[in-house]
């Protein structure tokens, strides 16, 4: 009996090691904004995400040390944000080194800091001084990280799609003149050389118009064909991502990875915002989860597995602007789901969510070619986060996805493997 027990245990260890090596881990990220007076303490949030969800990375909009420390030893990746106003001073090598020494080194590697986001949507909201300082500051912070022995922390900066002068059709994608060669091209060169990623904030929500809900929400639609490439698009997210890719390719940097720093859909808004409801928020964010786990990619980037950060973790009751701005969260402050998109891992019972508002009346099948909507802006805390997203007017997009449940797949394969070993 002992021999059998030893045999079984050894085989099980081999099997578990195999899964640690070969089973893919799909990134599910969220933006952890804190513009609210009713949120749970960061330690409670970190414990909840680690124990009860499949979320494995967060992005914060500042250098909140309480949050950074709370995620130590959780295995959850953290992206931190340099306040917009600090950027000009960080062009100086000595100041960048001091900043890294004070703001990053004390918490690393206990906290798995993945990216340092230098500001937030600087080209959209920044002053000329901050815009001109952006790329130099990114370079000096990267050098400071290398000097401090933290080469695995990458430097990037999030962009609203206000950087685009054209995005429809995707093949026409191009960055705004002046920014394209003067700022974005050297930025892409830096990201390429430092093995980092180009971070963008696409919001199909702001591209909504009556009749294109299905196209925005990953629901069945005939879509349209880009006549230049011959590629078919059945959702706005794919269209926007390929427009960004086309713009990068025109500058010679199609190989730089694209990370979705923010995207989302609110679950509650003013009565006249008929497309803002829990059903639509669930449809969109469920599509985003599938997009980030299916490795389907887009028509121009097939097979790509995008790192995506959904906006947002919580509803934030102190955000300025419309009611919708305060209701982008996947969770309420009491850690109950606003709607279920499968991010809970099943270790605790799911508490019943409150009913959402009525669904949009314009659920059309067959949205045709998308109209040029409006661009997305970010939300969050106190690092110079963008103002109301409704003020941003630029074209946008969304994505398709296959139903795919990595935890269920892994569980099934593990059970089959254990049975096979026992035979």
VMD Tcl script that draws the C-alpha trace (Angstrom):
set ca {
  {0.00 0.00 0.00}
  {2.85 2.40 0.84}
  {4.48 1.64 -2.50}
  {1.24 2.46 -4.30}
  {0.87 5.67 -2.30}
  {4.44 6.70 -3.11}
  {3.91 5.85 -6.79}
  {0.70 7.83 -7.01}
  {2.14 10.85 -5.17}
  {5.21 10.98 -7.39}
  {3.11 10.75 -10.54}
  {0.77 13.47 -9.29}
  {3.72 15.78 -8.59}
  {4.99 15.17 -12.11}
  {1.55 15.95 -13.50}
  {1.21 19.18 -11.51}
  {4.68 20.25 -12.60}
  {3.67 19.60 -16.19}
  {0.65 21.87 -15.83}
  {2.69 24.62 -14.21}
  {4.96 24.57 -17.25}
  {2.58 24.00 -20.13}
  {-0.92 25.16 -19.19}
  {-1.39 28.69 -20.57}
  {-2.21 31.47 -18.13}
  {-4.45 34.12 -19.62}
  {-4.19 37.67 -18.34}
  {-7.35 39.17 -16.88}
  {-6.67 42.73 -15.77}
  {-8.73 45.49 -14.16}
  {-8.25 49.17 -13.43}
  {-8.40 49.78 -9.69}
  {-9.65 53.34 -9.35}
  {-10.24 54.88 -5.93}
  {-12.37 57.98 -6.50}
  {-14.88 56.94 -3.87}
  {-15.46 57.20 -0.11}
  {-16.92 53.73 0.42}
  {-14.34 51.28 -0.93}
  {-12.91 48.41 1.14}
  {-9.31 48.68 2.39}
  {-6.64 47.73 -0.18}
  {-5.58 44.67 1.84}
  {-9.13 43.34 1.71}
  {-9.29 44.05 -2.04}
  {-5.99 42.27 -2.65}
  {-7.08 39.23 -0.64}
  {-10.42 39.11 -2.45}
  {-8.84 39.25 -5.89}
  {-6.23 36.65 -5.01}
  {-8.57 34.16 -3.35}
  {-11.88 34.62 -5.12}
  {-11.23 35.78 -8.70}
  {-9.24 34.88 -11.81}
  {-8.01 38.49 -12.06}
  {-4.22 38.34 -12.10}
  {-3.23 41.98 -12.70}
  {-4.37 45.46 -11.75}
  {-3.59 48.98 -12.90}
  {-3.73 51.95 -10.54}
  {-3.77 55.62 -11.48}
  {-1.17 56.87 -9.03}
  {1.64 55.72 -6.73}
  {-0.65 54.78 -3.84}
  {1.76 53.05 -1.45}
  {-1.05 51.47 0.58}
  {-2.28 49.66 -2.54}
  {1.23 48.78 -3.73}
  {2.08 47.24 -0.33}
  {-1.30 45.47 -0.10}
  {-0.52 43.44 -3.24}
  {2.86 42.23 -1.98}
  {3.22 38.44 -2.11}
  {-0.17 37.98 -3.80}
  {1.20 36.98 -7.20}
  {-0.96 39.70 -8.79}
  {0.83 42.04 -11.20}
  {0.56 45.77 -10.52}
  {0.89 48.66 -12.98}
  {1.57 51.98 -11.28}
  {1.21 55.48 -12.73}
  {3.55 58.46 -12.54}
  {1.46 61.59 -11.83}
  {1.25 63.77 -14.91}
  {2.76 66.77 -13.14}
  {5.90 64.84 -12.16}
  {6.87 64.05 -15.74}
  {8.95 67.13 -16.64}
  {11.26 66.70 -13.63}
  {11.88 63.04 -14.46}
  {13.73 63.93 -17.66}
  {16.71 64.44 -15.37}
  {18.68 61.21 -14.85}
  {19.49 61.93 -11.21}
  {15.87 62.72 -10.36}
  {14.65 59.64 -12.20}
  {17.11 57.49 -10.26}
  {15.97 59.04 -6.98}
  {12.32 58.51 -7.96}
  {12.93 54.83 -8.68}
  {14.85 54.48 -5.42}
  {12.02 56.02 -3.38}
  {8.89 54.95 -5.25}
  {9.69 51.51 -6.67}
  {12.65 49.81 -4.98}
  {11.12 49.58 -1.45}
  {8.20 47.49 -2.75}
  {9.88 45.35 -5.40}
  {10.00 42.38 -5.90}
  {7.50 41.58 -3.13}
  {4.96 43.46 -5.21}
  {5.11 42.27 -8.82}
  {5.28 45.65 -10.53}
  {4.71 44.98 -14.23}
  {4.56 48.41 -15.86}
  {5.31 51.95 -14.86}
  {2.79 54.06 -16.78}
  {4.33 57.49 -17.27}
  {1.28 59.71 -16.89}
  {-2.16 59.04 -18.26}
  {-3.36 60.05 -21.75}
  {-0.74 62.81 -21.88}
  {-1.13 63.61 -25.58}
  {-4.85 64.12 -25.04}
  {-4.81 66.11 -21.80}
  {-1.22 67.25 -21.15}
  {0.26 70.71 -21.35}
  {2.91 71.35 -24.03}
  {5.68 71.03 -21.43}
  {4.41 67.67 -20.21}
  {3.89 66.40 -23.77}
  {7.42 67.40 -24.78}
  {8.82 65.74 -21.64}
  {6.96 62.44 -22.06}
  {9.36 60.35 -24.14}
  {12.54 61.70 -22.46}
  {11.05 60.87 -19.04}
  {10.15 57.35 -20.20}
  {13.75 56.84 -21.34}
  {15.34 58.11 -18.11}
  {13.00 56.06 -15.89}
  {13.89 52.97 -17.91}
  {17.59 53.69 -17.51}
  {17.08 54.17 -13.77}
  {15.31 50.81 -13.52}
  {18.17 49.08 -15.36}
  {20.72 50.73 -13.09}
  {18.77 49.57 -10.03}
  {18.65 45.99 -11.34}
  {14.92 45.95 -12.15}
  {15.01 45.25 -15.87}
  {11.79 43.22 -15.87}
  {9.70 46.30 -15.00}
  {8.62 47.89 -18.27}
  {7.90 51.54 -18.97}
  {4.96 52.68 -21.09}
  {2.22 55.35 -21.20}
  {-1.53 55.01 -21.92}
  {-3.15 56.83 -24.84}
  {-6.72 57.77 -25.57}
  {-7.69 57.24 -29.18}
  {-7.55 60.98 -29.55}
  {-4.07 60.25 -30.93}
  {-5.73 58.96 -34.12}
  {-6.58 61.18 -37.04}
  {-8.29 58.30 -38.85}
  {-9.53 54.84 -37.84}
  {-12.39 53.94 -40.18}
  {-11.79 51.75 -42.10}
  {-8.99 50.11 -40.09}
  {-6.57 50.22 -43.04}
  {-6.77 54.04 -42.93}
  {-5.51 54.12 -39.35}
  {-3.06 56.96 -38.81}
  {-1.76 59.04 -35.91}
  {-2.34 62.79 -35.82}
  {0.17 64.84 -37.82}
  {2.82 66.34 -35.58}
  {2.39 63.71 -32.90}
  {3.05 60.86 -35.34}
  {6.68 61.57 -36.26}
  {7.53 64.03 -33.50}
  {6.39 62.01 -30.46}
  {4.84 58.63 -31.24}
  {7.56 57.37 -33.58}
  {10.42 57.91 -31.08}
  {8.16 56.48 -28.38}
  {7.55 53.33 -30.42}
  {11.28 53.03 -31.06}
  {11.90 53.20 -27.30}
  {9.18 50.61 -26.61}
  {10.67 48.31 -29.25}
  {14.20 48.63 -27.89}
  {13.09 48.13 -24.27}
  {10.73 45.22 -25.06}
  {7.76 47.12 -23.71}
  {4.27 47.67 -25.14}
  {2.16 50.44 -26.67}
  {-0.76 51.03 -24.29}
  {-4.09 52.32 -25.64}
  {-7.55 52.95 -24.17}
  {-10.21 51.96 -26.75}
  {-13.84 52.51 -25.71}
  {-16.46 51.30 -28.21}
  {-18.91 52.71 -25.67}
  {-18.09 56.17 -26.96}
  {-18.54 55.00 -30.54}
  {-22.14 53.95 -29.90}
  {-24.87 55.29 -32.13}
  {-28.45 54.04 -32.62}
  {-28.29 50.97 -34.81}
  {-24.73 49.86 -34.09}
  {-25.22 48.39 -30.60}
  {-24.51 44.84 -31.78}
  {-21.31 45.99 -33.47}
  {-20.18 47.67 -30.25}
  {-21.25 44.85 -27.91}
  {-19.79 41.69 -29.51}
  {-23.24 40.55 -30.59}
  {-24.04 38.92 -33.97}
  {-23.85 41.37 -36.85}
  {-23.06 41.12 -40.58}
  {-20.22 43.58 -40.06}
  {-18.34 45.14 -42.95}
  {-15.33 44.49 -45.15}
  {-12.36 46.82 -45.33}
  {-12.00 47.12 -49.10}
  {-8.26 47.82 -48.90}
  {-7.32 44.69 -46.96}
  {-10.33 42.49 -47.71}
  {-10.67 41.80 -43.98}
  {-14.12 41.48 -42.43}
  {-15.00 43.19 -39.15}
  {-17.94 42.15 -37.00}
  {-17.16 44.23 -33.92}
  {-15.80 47.68 -33.18}
  {-13.01 46.62 -30.85}
  {-11.24 44.64 -33.59}
  {-11.70 47.53 -35.98}
  {-10.08 49.99 -33.58}
  {-7.23 47.71 -32.65}
  {-6.42 47.15 -36.31}
  {-6.58 50.88 -36.96}
  {-3.95 51.36 -34.24}
  {-1.90 48.54 -35.73}
  {-2.14 50.14 -39.19}
  {-0.95 53.47 -37.80}
  {2.00 51.78 -36.05}
  {2.86 49.85 -39.21}
  {2.98 53.07 -41.23}
  {5.66 54.31 -38.83}
  {7.60 51.04 -39.14}
  {6.73 49.52 -35.76}
  {4.13 46.84 -36.41}
  {6.05 44.44 -34.14}
  {5.54 46.44 -30.93}
  {2.89 44.68 -28.77}
  {-0.35 46.52 -28.03}
  {-1.78 46.48 -24.51}
  {-5.33 47.61 -23.76}
  {-4.88 49.85 -20.74}
  {-8.58 50.63 -20.37}
  {-11.86 49.57 -21.89}
  {-15.31 49.09 -20.45}
  {-19.02 49.85 -20.44}
  {-21.10 51.41 -17.63}
  {-24.01 49.50 -16.10}
  {-26.08 52.49 -14.99}
  {-26.60 55.99 -16.33}
  {-29.11 58.76 -16.83}
  {-32.53 57.61 -18.12}
  {-31.93 59.04 -21.58}
  {-28.78 56.93 -22.00}
  {-30.79 53.91 -23.11}
  {-27.68 51.96 -24.13}
  {-26.23 52.22 -20.61}
  {-27.47 49.23 -18.63}
  {-26.24 46.07 -16.94}
  {-27.12 43.82 -19.89}
  {-24.97 45.83 -22.28}
  {-22.14 46.17 -19.77}
  {-22.19 42.41 -19.27}
  {-22.25 41.77 -23.01}
  {-19.29 44.06 -23.70}
  {-17.07 43.04 -20.80}
  {-17.85 39.36 -21.30}
  {-16.67 39.84 -24.88}
  {-13.50 41.46 -23.59}
  {-12.80 38.55 -21.24}
  {-13.18 36.15 -24.14}
  {-11.01 38.36 -26.32}
  {-8.19 38.29 -23.77}
  {-8.39 34.53 -23.24}
  {-9.17 33.11 -26.70}
  {-6.00 34.11 -28.56}
  {-8.13 34.75 -31.63}
  {-6.62 38.17 -32.22}
  {-7.98 40.52 -34.88}
  {-8.19 40.35 -38.68}
  {-4.79 42.07 -39.06}
  {-3.30 40.51 -35.92}
  {-4.53 36.89 -35.95}
  {-3.52 34.69 -33.05}
  {-2.55 37.60 -30.80}
  {-3.40 37.29 -27.10}
  {-4.00 40.83 -25.89}
  {-3.29 41.95 -22.36}
  {-6.47 43.81 -21.41}
  {-7.35 45.90 -18.35}
  {-11.10 46.35 -17.95}
  {-12.35 49.62 -16.54}
  {-13.10 49.30 -13.72}
  {-12.87 47.17 -10.63}
  {-15.37 49.22 -8.59}
  {-18.19 51.66 -9.07}
  {-16.74 54.96 -7.82}
  {-19.26 57.27 -6.19}
  {-17.13 60.43 -6.20}
  {-16.14 60.55 -9.86}
  {-17.13 63.80 -11.55}
  {-19.36 63.90 -14.58}
  {-22.40 61.81 -15.46}
  {-23.99 59.01 -13.48}
  {-22.54 56.59 -16.03}
  {-19.00 57.73 -15.10}
  {-19.61 56.44 -11.58}
  {-20.89 53.05 -12.70}
  {-18.20 51.36 -14.78}
  {-17.37 48.85 -12.03}
  {-17.48 45.07 -12.16}
  {-18.01 45.11 -8.39}
  {-19.81 47.20 -5.82}
  {-17.89 48.43 -2.78}
  {-19.25 45.47 -0.76}
  {-17.46 43.13 -3.23}
  {-20.67 41.82 -4.78}
  {-20.80 41.59 -8.56}
  {-22.73 44.18 -10.52}
  {-23.16 41.44 -13.14}
  {-21.54 38.07 -13.74}
  {-18.89 37.74 -16.45}
  {-17.09 34.77 -14.94}
  {-14.26 36.47 -13.06}
  {-15.13 34.82 -9.74}
  {-13.30 31.52 -9.43}
  {-16.00 29.59 -7.62}
  {-14.22 29.33 -4.26}
  {-16.98 31.28 -2.52}
  {-20.71 31.49 -3.23}
  {-21.65 34.30 -5.59}
  {-23.91 36.77 -3.86}
  {-27.00 37.70 -5.79}
  {-26.56 40.89 -7.82}
  {-29.25 43.55 -7.91}
  {-31.31 43.80 -11.04}
  {-29.97 46.26 -13.58}
  {-31.92 48.76 -15.65}
  {-33.87 47.75 -18.73}
  {-31.95 46.65 -21.78}
  {-31.39 48.90 -24.77}
  {-34.45 48.98 -27.05}
  {-32.31 49.18 -30.18}
  {-30.94 45.64 -30.28}
  {-30.51 45.40 -34.04}
  {-28.99 42.40 -35.76}
  {-27.01 43.77 -38.65}
  {-25.25 46.99 -37.78}
  {-23.60 47.41 -41.17}
  {-20.57 49.62 -41.42}
  {-19.71 51.44 -38.19}
  {-20.09 55.15 -37.97}
  {-17.18 57.15 -36.61}
  {-17.97 57.31 -32.91}
  {-16.17 58.99 -30.09}
  {-13.02 58.14 -28.24}
  {-12.47 56.86 -24.77}
  {-10.78 58.48 -21.87}
  {-9.79 56.98 -18.59}
  {-11.19 56.98 -15.13}
  {-9.68 56.50 -11.70}
  {-7.94 58.37 -8.93}
  {-5.65 61.27 -8.34}
  {-2.82 61.12 -10.85}
  {-4.23 63.48 -13.45}
  {-6.77 60.97 -14.64}
  {-8.88 62.17 -17.54}
  {-12.03 64.11 -17.12}
  {-15.43 63.01 -18.38}
  {-15.12 60.52 -21.22}
  {-18.12 62.09 -22.89}
  {-15.99 65.11 -23.79}
  {-13.66 63.05 -25.98}
  {-14.59 62.84 -29.66}
  {-12.52 60.39 -31.72}
  {-13.29 57.15 -33.65}
  {-13.34 53.76 -31.80}
  {-13.74 49.86 -31.84}
  {-14.52 46.38 -30.17}
  {-13.85 42.57 -30.48}
  {-15.18 39.09 -31.00}
  {-14.46 36.05 -28.91}
  {-15.03 32.34 -28.48}
  {-16.55 30.98 -25.31}
  {-13.56 29.73 -23.40}
  {-13.20 28.85 -19.74}
  {-9.55 28.27 -18.80}
  {-10.27 27.25 -15.17}
  {-12.84 24.68 -16.30}
  {-10.50 23.37 -19.00}
  {-7.61 23.03 -16.58}
  {-9.81 21.26 -14.03}
  {-11.05 18.79 -16.65}
  {-7.56 18.02 -17.93}
  {-6.15 17.61 -14.40}
  {-8.92 15.16 -13.49}
  {-8.33 13.19 -16.69}
  {-4.62 13.15 -16.02}
  {-5.03 11.96 -12.44}
  {-7.34 9.18 -13.60}
  {-4.82 8.18 -16.26}
  {-2.05 7.98 -13.71}
  {-4.14 5.83 -11.41}
  {-4.86 3.30 -14.13}
}
mol new
graphics top color blue
foreach p $ca { graphics top sphere $p radius 0.5 }
foreach p [lrange $ca 0 end-1] q [lrange $ca 1 end] { graphics top cylinder $p $q radius 0.2 }
display resetview
